[in-house]
Amino acid sequence: MNTIKSIGLVGLAISAMFAAQAFATTCPTAPVGGSATQGSPTCIATTSPDATQGGFAADLQSQLDARTKSGTPINVYDDQYTPSAHWEASVTGSTSRLLFEIAGNAGVNSFGIYNPSKPSQTFQIFSGPDGAGAPASLSYDGAGNYSLLSGSGTTSTTFTNNSGVFGYYLNTPTGFFYSDPALNNSADEAGNPYSNGMHHMVAFQGGGQTFCRDTAKTVCGPLLNDDYLLAWEDQAFLKSDLDYNDFVVLVESVKAVPEPGVLGMFGLGVLLIGGFATLRRRYTV
């Protein structure tokens, strides 16, 4: 009987370890600006050193609140969506809209998708000169091929990845930053709280809110369950204010793809718990 209990305890321990590794983060003070940060799994500044934008404070929470016309506002600290490293189209394409950029690099930052198995293979959706409200539309043929139907990015080629899975990137004057933190080589910087690489992107899932592309609330629409807001930090940790308002984009008709390693860890815990339950029934019949 002790063996059976041990199996169950091991399963619970593995599941707990998975949860702790995925969500436990000790948040630092922002290196630039000195703001306190909070949130999980990504630490976001509660204030921003940037100037007021659209009559509202520049911090991410204030900017999203200012664009929410109705419904429950997104809480940038508690409503972070995970996993958010890898994605795929949920239908035959995906529409993107650049919502706002509050950054010194706003005129040069560009945005697009990349192949997770070959990150150097990228496909640009928005270029540096694109500003708030700029739209773009990706077409997906169901066989791993994405083409840009509208937008200022790559139009003459097709992004191909047989699995159809992609990640998002932000290209800045200091280099590429990726939706997969493991590709952001800043985990060794002093004070960086992330053992798996700097979190340069944080995702928020729509939940039926009426959301607007501007603080004047002139053009609005519903945020559905396959719509996500992607908020980016465009500086390496030691030069970052951690306000994640540098590039904020709405992507529609996409779904996140769980990472195999995470599924394996969680699945092992579930299997062990299930095995414990089965053995326990056998011993109590």
Backbone hydrogen bonds, N-H to C=O, Kabsch-Sander energy under -0.5 kcal/mol:
donor,donor_aa,acceptor,acceptor_aa,energy
5,K,1,M,-2.2
6,S,2,N,-2.1
7,I,3,T,-2.1
8,G,4,I,-2.1
9,L,5,K,-2.6
10,V,6,S,-2.6
11,G,7,I,-2.3
12,L,8,G,-2.4
13,A,9,L,-2.5
14,I,10,V,-2.5
15,S,11,G,-2.3
16,A,12,L,-2.6
17,M,13,A,-2.7
18,F,14,I,-2.4
19,A,15,S,-2.2
20,A,16,A,-2.8
21,Q,17,M,-2.7
22,A,18,F,-2.1
23,F,19,A,-2.1
24,A,20,A,-2.3
25,T,23,F,-0.6
27,C,25,T,-0.8
30,A,35,S,-2.9
32,V,240,S,-2.3
33,G,31,P,-0.5
34,G,30,A,-1.1
38,Q,44,I,-2.2
40,S,77,Y,-1.5
44,I,38,Q,-2.9
44,I,42,T,-0.6
45,A,242,L,-3.2
46,T,36,A,-2.6
53,Q,56,F,-2.7
56,F,53,Q,-1.6
60,L,243,D,-0.6
63,Q,59,D,-2.1
64,L,60,L,-2.4
65,D,61,Q,-2.5
66,A,62,S,-2.1
67,R,63,Q,-0.6
67,R,64,L,-0.8
68,T,64,L,-0.6
68,T,65,D,-1.1
69,K,67,R,-0.7
69,K,210,T,-2.9
70,S,210,T,-1.2
76,V,74,I,-0.7
79,D,75,N,-2.7
81,Y,203,A,-3.2
87,W,166,F,-3.4
88,E,255,K,-1.7
90,S,253,S,-2.2
91,V,253,S,-0.7
94,S,138,L,-1.9
96,S,136,A,-3.0
97,R,250,L,-2.4
98,L,134,A,-2.6
99,L,97,R,-0.6
99,L,248,V,-2.3
100,F,248,V,-1.5
102,I,245,N,-2.0
103,A,101,E,-0.5
106,A,103,A,-1.4
108,V,105,N,-2.0
109,N,105,N,-2.5
110,S,171,N,-2.1
111,F,126,F,-2.2
112,G,169,Y,-1.7
113,I,123,F,-2.3
114,Y,167,G,-2.3
115,N,118,K,-0.7
115,N,121,Q,-2.0
118,K,115,N,-1.6
121,Q,118,K,-2.7
122,T,120,S,-1.0
123,F,113,I,-2.6
125,I,111,F,-3.2
126,F,111,F,-2.2
130,D,127,S,-1.4
133,G,98,L,-3.6
134,A,131,G,-2.0
136,A,96,S,-2.2
137,S,150,S,-2.0
138,L,94,S,-3.4
139,S,147,S,-3.4
140,Y,92,T,-3.6
141,D,145,N,-1.8
146,Y,144,G,-0.5
146,Y,159,F,-3.4
147,S,139,S,-2.1
149,L,137,S,-3.2
149,L,147,S,-0.7
150,S,137,S,-1.2
152,S,125,I,-0.7
153,G,125,I,-1.2
154,T,124,Q,-1.8
159,F,146,Y,-2.5
160,T,158,T,-0.6
161,N,144,G,-2.9
164,G,161,N,-2.5
166,F,87,W,-2.8
167,G,114,Y,-2.2
169,Y,112,G,-2.4
170,L,177,F,-2.6
171,N,110,S,-3.1
172,T,170,L,-0.6
172,T,175,G,-2.3
175,G,172,T,-1.9
177,F,170,L,-2.3
179,S,168,Y,-2.3
183,L,180,D,-2.1
184,N,181,P,-2.0
185,N,183,L,-1.0
186,S,184,N,-2.5
189,E,186,S,-1.4
192,N,189,E,-1.8
195,S,193,P,-0.6
197,G,194,Y,-0.9
198,M,184,N,-1.1
200,H,178,Y,-0.5
200,H,198,M,-1.1
202,V,231,A,-2.3
203,A,81,Y,-0.5
204,F,229,L,-2.0
205,Q,79,D,-0.5
206,G,224,L,-0.6
206,G,227,D,-2.9
208,G,223,L,-3.7
210,T,70,S,-2.0
211,F,209,Q,-0.8
211,F,221,G,-3.2
212,C,67,R,-3.1
213,R,219,V,-2.1
217,K,214,D,-1.3
221,G,211,F,-2.2
223,L,209,Q,-2.7
224,L,222,P,-0.7
227,D,224,L,-1.8
228,Y,251,V,-2.8
229,L,204,F,-2.6
230,L,228,Y,-0.5
230,L,249,V,-2.9
231,A,202,V,-2.7
231,A,229,L,-0.6
232,W,247,F,-1.7
233,E,200,H,-2.3
239,K,236,A,-1.8
240,S,237,F,-2.0
246,D,232,W,-1.4
247,F,232,W,-0.8
248,V,100,F,-2.5
249,V,230,L,-2.2
250,L,97,R,-3.0
251,V,228,Y,-2.8
251,V,249,V,-0.5
252,E,95,T,-2.9
254,V,226,D,-2.0
255,K,88,E,-2.4
257,V,86,H,-2.8
263,L,259,E,-2.4
264,G,260,P,-2.5
265,M,261,G,-2.1
266,F,262,V,-2.5
267,G,263,L,-3.1
268,L,264,G,-2.3
269,G,265,M,-1.8
270,V,266,F,-2.4
271,L,267,G,-2.8
272,L,268,L,-2.3
273,I,269,G,-2.2
274,G,270,V,-2.9
275,G,271,L,-2.9
276,F,272,L,-2.2
277,A,273,I,-2.2
278,T,274,G,-2.3
279,L,275,G,-2.6
280,R,276,F,-2.3
281,R,277,A,-2.0
282,R,278,T,-2.0
283,Y,279,L,-2.0
284,T,280,R,-1.1
285,V,281,R,-0.9
